[in-house]
Amino acid sequence: MKKGLLIVFSGVSGVGKGTILSQLMPMEDLNLAYSISMTTRKPREGEVEGVNYFFVSKKRFLEAVKNGELLEHARFVGNDYGTPKEYVEKMREAGRNVILEIEIRGAKQVLEKCPDALSIYIVPPSIEELERRLRERSSEDEETILKRISKAKQELKDIDFYEHIVCNDDLDKAVEEVRQIILDEMNK
Ligand code: 5GP
């Protein structure tokens, strides 16, 4: 059986990555498996353990790093995030295309280890639009929102290493574009 793809999927927070993914995941021909990350961040309202993330203590996170359980890991706005390795490997061996929804430094680590990974970065139409979307989501306090915006500006300067950059101006168009990128890679 052909091994599944490893797909690194990134974009600044608030850009609509989650919405794009929620439309792509049910498309059977893409055969996707979502890699659930480990994080020390507290759950947001509506987030479910083992669905959105594995929410863990700092101690457990450090243990996972030490034991080599993570494919990559990074700190983001005061919290740690990492990708459990075992699930990714199992799913790929089973022929599934695994999606890693991760930030840019983790993406770099993955591409160093697995240069054949497919990398996609979602950009907002503008910083103003991004700020509007983050406030609309308003799941965080002002300080965190400002930190996320400043982080986004910094991050957007360093995305050249992604193979594909997709603008989420129109949701349907962005979904279709990402879908086509994955299908093309599957058919290579
Ligand atoms: P959030 O707190 O909004 O859920 O995620 C913050 C950032 O961390 C997002 O850019 C998200 O893609 C990224 N992220 C989520 N899981 C991981 C992971 O396992 N590794 C890395 N490096 N980043 C992650």
Residues whose N, C-alpha, C, O or C-beta is under 5 A from the ligand:
A	BS01	5GP	G11 S13 S37 M38 H73 A74 F76 Y81 G82 T83 E101 I102 E103 G106
